[in-house]
Amino acid sequence: MRWWLILGAWLALPMAAMAQTGPANVVVLDTLHQMHAEVPAYDNAALGRAIERLKPDVLCVELQPDDLTARPPEKTKQEYPSVIYPLIDRHHLRVYAMEPAEPLYDTLLAPYRASTMAFNEREPAQAKAFGQYVDGLYTVLKARWTSPAAVNDRVTDDALRAKHALQEALMGPAEHTGWEAWNGHFLEVVQRAARENPGRRIVVLVGAEHGYWLRGHLRDTPGVMLLDTPKALEDPAPN
């Protein structure tokens, strides 16, 4: 009987240690891809300082797994070769790629892209008007983005949430389905990172249009303590 009691206590140790460690602390930090060059207060250098200020133990990045090894040139996501890859190397960070590898990448994106093309062909006047709306929205946002915190605040989230609500209303159910599936894969990766890194700080680097979606879903995720991004930028993790 004593042997079984000892074995039971030994098996309980990892679970007790995990309970004491607590949930992963997750911060979603929006990036602007090539638009960092158009927002002086959040250029690539400012992005680098923001990530450093958050003191991540782990990064979740908007890349496919092979990108982390090959590190190809990035026409759109210019912050990666300029800022994020050097930061990963400097701090030897654990990194999770949120975009799926092939063939899932094309499986998720193909219907979404087809829906957009169909809308442009079916409703050219609406497509043109929506494009003008998006251009105007980003003109206003870029003028308002006077700090990294502003890019990650509730006003930005609300504006981009409204943009996608309108986009889905115009383009139809396939737009909604595709957007949910793509972001849902990001969410699954962040959840896995949280399970594998309890008690550690995870910084999720994702294009600004995805930020509101991830924050909304991570708030109620077990094993995740979602931090308020503007506040986290003001009050970095202790040394």
ChimeraX attribute file (.defattr): number of C-alpha atoms within 10 A of each C-alpha:
attribute: neighborCount
match mode: 1-to-1
recipient: residues
	/A:1	5
	/A:2	7
	/A:3	7
	/A:4	9
	/A:5	9
	/A:6	11
	/A:7	10
	/A:8	11
	/A:9	11
	/A:10	11
	/A:11	10
	/A:12	11
	/A:13	11
	/A:14	11
	/A:15	11
	/A:16	11
	/A:17	10
	/A:18	13
	/A:19	12
	/A:20	11
	/A:21	13
	/A:22	15
	/A:23	20
	/A:24	22
	/A:25	20
	/A:26	30
	/A:27	25
	/A:28	24
	/A:29	26
	/A:30	23
	/A:31	26
	/A:32	22
	/A:33	19
	/A:34	16
	/A:35	18
	/A:36	20
	/A:37	14
	/A:38	12
	/A:39	21
	/A:40	16
	/A:41	19
	/A:42	25
	/A:43	21
	/A:44	24
	/A:45	14
	/A:46	17
	/A:47	22
	/A:48	17
	/A:49	15
	/A:50	20
	/A:51	20
	/A:52	14
	/A:53	16
	/A:54	21
	/A:55	17
	/A:56	21
	/A:57	17
	/A:58	21
	/A:59	24
	/A:60	22
	/A:61	23
	/A:62	20
	/A:63	19
	/A:64	16
	/A:65	17
	/A:66	13
	/A:67	15
	/A:68	15
	/A:69	8
	/A:70	8
	/A:71	12
	/A:72	11
	/A:73	11
	/A:74	14
	/A:75	9
	/A:76	11
	/A:77	18
	/A:78	18
	/A:79	23
	/A:80	22
	/A:81	14
	/A:82	14
	/A:83	17
	/A:84	19
	/A:85	13
	/A:86	13
	/A:87	16
	/A:88	15
	/A:89	9
	/A:90	9
	/A:91	12
	/A:92	11
	/A:93	13
	/A:94	14
	/A:95	18
	/A:96	21
	/A:97	19
	/A:98	25
	/A:99	20
	/A:100	20
	/A:101	14
	/A:102	12
	/A:103	8
	/A:104	11
	/A:105	14
	/A:106	13
	/A:107	11
	/A:108	19
	/A:109	15
	/A:110	12
	/A:111	15
	/A:112	19
	/A:113	14
	/A:114	13
	/A:115	18
	/A:116	17
	/A:117	13
	/A:118	12
	/A:119	16
	/A:120	15
	/A:121	11
	/A:122	12
	/A:123	12
	/A:124	12
	/A:125	11
	/A:126	14
	/A:127	19
	/A:128	12
	/A:129	11
	/A:130	16
	/A:131	12
	/A:132	11
	/A:133	13
	/A:134	15
	/A:135	12
	/A:136	12
	/A:137	14
	/A:138	14
	/A:139	11
	/A:140	11
	/A:141	18
	/A:142	19
	/A:143	11
	/A:144	14
	/A:145	18
	/A:146	14
	/A:147	17
	/A:148	22
	/A:149	22
	/A:150	19
	/A:151	26
	/A:152	22
	/A:153	18
	/A:154	15
	/A:155	13
	/A:156	20
	/A:157	22
	/A:158	11
	/A:159	16
	/A:160	22
	/A:161	17
	/A:162	12
	/A:163	17
	/A:164	16
	/A:165	13
	/A:166	13
	/A:167	17
	/A:168	17
	/A:169	12
	/A:170	15
	/A:171	20
	/A:172	14
	/A:173	12
	/A:174	16
	/A:175	23
	/A:176	16
	/A:177	14
	/A:178	19
	/A:179	18
	/A:180	14
	/A:181	15
	/A:182	18
	/A:183	17
	/A:184	16
	/A:185	16
	/A:186	23
	/A:187	19
	/A:188	12
	/A:189	18
	/A:190	25
	/A:191	19
	/A:192	12
	/A:193	22
	/A:194	24
	/A:195	15
	/A:196	11
	/A:197	21
	/A:198	19
	/A:199	21
	/A:200	18
	/A:201	24
	/A:202	27
	/A:203	24
	/A:204	26
	/A:205	21
	/A:206	21
	/A:207	16
	/A:208	19
	/A:209	18
	/A:210	21
	/A:211	24
	/A:212	20
	/A:213	18
	/A:214	18
	/A:215	20
	/A:216	12
	/A:217	13
	/A:218	20
	/A:219	13
	/A:220	11
	/A:221	13
	/A:222	12
	/A:223	19
	/A:224	24
	/A:225	19
	/A:226	21
	/A:227	17
	/A:228	17
	/A:229	24
	/A:230	18
	/A:231	11
	/A:232	16
	/A:233	21
	/A:234	12
	/A:235	11
	/A:236	15
	/A:237	12
	/A:238	7
	/A:239	4
